[in-house]
Amino acid sequence: MSGNGNAAATAEEDTPKMRVIRVGTRKSQLARIQTDSVVATLKALYPGLQFEIIAMSTTGDKILDTALSKIGEKSLFTKELEHALERNEVDLVVHSLKDLPTVLPPGFTIGAVCKRESPYDAVVFHPKFVGKTLETLPEKSVVGTSSLRRAAQLQRKFPHLEFRNIRGNLNTRLRKLDELQEFSAIILAAAGLQRMGWQNRVGQEGGCSVPVAVHTAIKDGQLYLTGGVWSLNGAETMQDTMQTTIHVPVQHEDGPEDDPQLVGITARNIPRQPQLAAENLGISLATLLLNKGAKNILDVARQLNEAH
């Protein structure tokens, strides 16, 4: 008996412990769904590792009575997670790319970008307006959105509607729509609704704190980049498309070890040439739009937002 016991104890002591990777995330249900998906992918790629998910609340989750664009704080949905990384409380964090600040903190990098879900916005209607469209909503109907960009785009196309700020996670915003009589519809990301399994709520397919947008596409070795800028009332708009040739071979070689990071993203398996081509295309398109008057539109939008 004692011999078996000692043998078991020795075997347990000799069993190597699996390395634990701590993954930081926001506490919201949608954030957890996204993080669970990423962790499932990592587990399949690295079966010898163990993953622990650590959820926390962020500034953006706590301040729900103020428009995102008026809080005056950067990294609203990422700061607490960034601090956890700095303190070595987590090893990596999972974010929606739109929530990341334009410039990452020193020493931080985007290590991977997962395949994108639907890039579209979606309209979700109050139950009494099911079957309607934005075009057919009654005059002065109120549409909720937390995004200046969405409000500016829609105000231009649907001047008979009013647009108001709505805050909260996906569950909260849908509850406000259904239970309150304030909103006739709300605008949400189609990707979030799909991940939550709420596709049936979509009535129409259509950096959220600035009235700018960008869309990219790759076809036949060409990278197409479309950018747009809108005034807050939708009266002014500016949009243009540029393209450049890129070549990413099926079998890539790792990029140079001395400079693996470009525009905040570490992509060792993508050659440097297409990375530089993409970055230069973005700079060229931004410069073109600014020279055509986009700076004035954004300056006025910023002043109006601060005044209100």
PECOR-V711667 format. One record per residue. N is the residue number from 0. PHI is phi in whole degrees, -180 to 180 (none if undefined). OMEGA is omega as a letter, one per 20 degrees, with the letter a starting at -180 (NA if undefined). D_CENTER is the distance of its C-alpha to the mean C-alpha in whole Angstrom. Layout:
{{N:PHI:OMEGA:D_CENTER} {N:PHI:OMEGA:D_CENTER}}
//
This chain:
{{0:none:a:59} {1:-65:r:58} {2:-62:r:58} {3:-63:a:55} {4:-63:r:53} {5:-65:r:54} {6:-64:r:52} {7:-65:a:49} {8:-64:r:49} {9:-64:a:49} {10:-63:r:47} {11:-64:a:44} {12:-67:a:44} {13:-82:a:44} {14:-69:a:41} {15:-68:r:38} {16:-80:r:35} {17:-73:r:32} {18:-68:a:29} {19:-101:r:27} {20:-104:a:23} {21:-91:a:21} {22:-112:r:18} {23:-88:r:16} {24:-157:r:13} {25:-72:a:13} {26:-83:a:16} {27:-61:a:14} {28:-60:a:15} {29:-66:r:12} {30:-62:r:11} {31:-67:r:14} {32:-62:r:14} {33:-63:a:11} {34:-67:r:13} {35:-59:r:16} {36:-65:r:15} {37:-65:a:14} {38:-64:r:18} {39:-61:r:20} {40:-66:r:19} {41:-64:r:20} {42:-62:r:23} {43:-68:a:24} {44:-80:a:24} {45:-130:a:25} {46:-64:a:28} {47:-85:a:30} {48:-110:r:27} {49:-112:a:26} {50:-118:r:23} {51:-118:a:23} {52:-94:r:19} {53:-117:a:19} {54:-101:r:18} {55:-149:r:18} {56:-89:r:17} {57:-116:r:15} {58:-56:r:16} {59:-64:r:14} {60:-76:a:15} {61:-89:a:18} {62:-96:a:19} {63:-114:a:18} {64:-104:a:21} {65:-134:r:20} {66:-61:a:17} {67:-55:a:14} {68:-71:a:16} {69:-107:a:19} {70:-68:r:19} {71:76:a:19} {72:-124:r:17} {73:-87:r:15} {74:56:a:12} {75:-58:a:12} {76:-108:a:10} {77:-132:a:11} {78:-59:a:15} {79:-63:r:17} {80:-70:r:15} {81:-62:r:16} {82:-64:r:19} {83:-64:r:20} {84:-65:a:19} {85:-62:a:22} {86:-86:a:24} {87:61:r:24} {88:-86:r:23} {89:-137:a:20} {90:-97:r:20} {91:-157:r:17} {92:-131:r:13} {93:-114:a:10} {94:-128:q:7} {95:-76:a:3} {96:-59:a:3} {97:-66:a:3} {98:-85:a:5} {99:-73:r:7} {100:-67:a:10} {101:-59:r:12} {102:-116:r:14} {103:-73:r:14} {104:-60:r:17} {105:-55:r:20} {106:86:r:21} {107:-99:r:17} {108:-148:r:16} {109:-86:a:13} {110:-84:a:15} {111:-162:r:14} {112:-122:a:11} {113:-75:r:11} {114:-58:a:12} {115:-75:r:10} {116:-78:r:11} {117:-56:r:12} {118:-85:a:10} {119:-86:r:12} {120:-89:a:12} {121:-132:r:15} {122:-99:r:18} {123:-116:a:19} {124:-97:r:23} {125:-59:a:25} {126:-50:a:28} {127:-74:r:30} {128:-112:r:29} {129:-59:a:28} {130:100:r:29} {131:-82:r:28} {132:-128:r:26} {133:-60:r:25} {134:-64:a:28} {135:-101:r:30} {136:-65:a:29} {137:-61:r:32} {138:-55:r:32} {139:70:r:30} {140:-62:a:28} {141:-98:r:25} {142:-115:a:21} {143:-97:r:19} {144:-159:r:15} {145:-97:a:13} {146:-111:r:12} {147:-62:a:15} {148:-62:r:14} {149:-64:a:14} {150:-62:a:17} {151:-65:r:19} {152:-64:a:18} {153:-74:r:20} {154:-60:r:23} {155:-67:a:24} {156:-87:a:24} {157:-128:a:25} {158:-66:a:28} {159:-82:a:29} {160:-103:r:26} {161:-110:a:25} {162:-122:a:22} {163:-128:a:21} {164:-71:r:19} {165:-138:a:18} {166:-120:r:16} {167:117:r:15} {168:-71:a:14} {169:-58:r:14} {170:-60:a:17} {171:-65:a:18} {172:-67:r:17} {173:-67:r:19} {174:-67:r:22} {175:-62:r:22} {176:-63:a:22} {177:-75:a:25} {178:-96:r:27} {179:-96:r:27} {180:-102:a:29} {181:-77:a:27} {182:-112:r:24} {183:-86:r:25} {184:-162:r:22} {185:-133:r:18} {186:-107:a:15} {187:-134:r:12} {188:-75:r:10} {189:-60:a:12} {190:-60:r:10} {191:-64:r:10} {192:-64:r:14} {193:-66:a:14} {194:-65:r:13} {195:-84:a:15} {196:79:a:18} {197:-111:a:19} {198:-59:a:19} {199:-68:r:22} {200:-84:a:21} {201:-72:r:19} {202:-96:r:22} {203:-148:r:20} {204:-92:a:18} {205:-128:NA:17} {206:none:a:7} {207:-68:a:9} {208:-93:r:12} {209:-133:a:14} {210:-76:r:15} {211:-131:r:14} {212:-150:r:13} {213:-146:r:13} {214:-139:a:14} {215:-123:r:15} {216:-152:r:18} {217:-117:r:20} {218:-149:r:24} {219:53:r:27} {220:77:r:26} {221:-112:r:25} {222:-100:a:21} {223:-104:a:21} {224:-129:r:18} {225:-113:r:18} {226:-125:r:17} {227:-142:r:18} {228:-135:a:19} {229:-130:r:20} {230:-75:a:22} {231:-63:r:21} {232:-89:r:24} {233:78:a:23} {234:-71:a:27} {235:-112:r:26} {236:-146:r:23} {237:-142:a:23} {238:-147:r:22} {239:-155:r:23} {240:-129:r:22} {241:-131:r:23} {242:-143:r:24} {243:-149:r:25} {244:-86:r:27} {245:-130:r:25} {246:-140:r:27} {247:-115:a:25} {248:-64:r:28} {249:-60:r:28} {250:-102:r:29} {251:-90:r:27} {252:-104:r:29} {253:-61:r:27} {254:-72:a:26} {255:-63:a:29} {256:-67:a:29} {257:-80:a:29} {258:-150:a:26} {259:-81:a:23} {260:-106:r:20} {261:-136:a:19} {262:42:r:17} {263:79:a:15} {264:-118:r:15} {265:-93:a:18} {266:-136:a:19} {267:-67:a:23} {268:-95:r:23} {269:-113:a:22} {270:-58:a:25} {271:-67:a:25} {272:-58:r:26} {273:-67:r:23} {274:-63:r:21} {275:-65:r:23} {276:-62:r:23} {277:-67:r:19} {278:-63:a:19} {279:-66:r:22} {280:-64:r:21} {281:-62:r:18} {282:-64:a:21} {283:-64:r:23} {284:-68:r:21} {285:-61:r:20} {286:-62:r:24} {287:-60:a:25} {288:-65:r:23} {289:-62:a:24} {290:-67:a:28} {291:-87:r:28} {292:119:a:27} {293:-62:a:23} {294:-61:r:24} {295:-64:r:26} {296:-61:a:24} {297:-70:r:21} {298:-62:r:24} {299:-65:r:25} {300:-61:r:22} {301:-66:a:22} {302:-65:r:25} {303:-65:a:25} {304:-66:r:22} {305:-68:a:24} {306:-71:a:27} {307:-104:NA:26}}
//
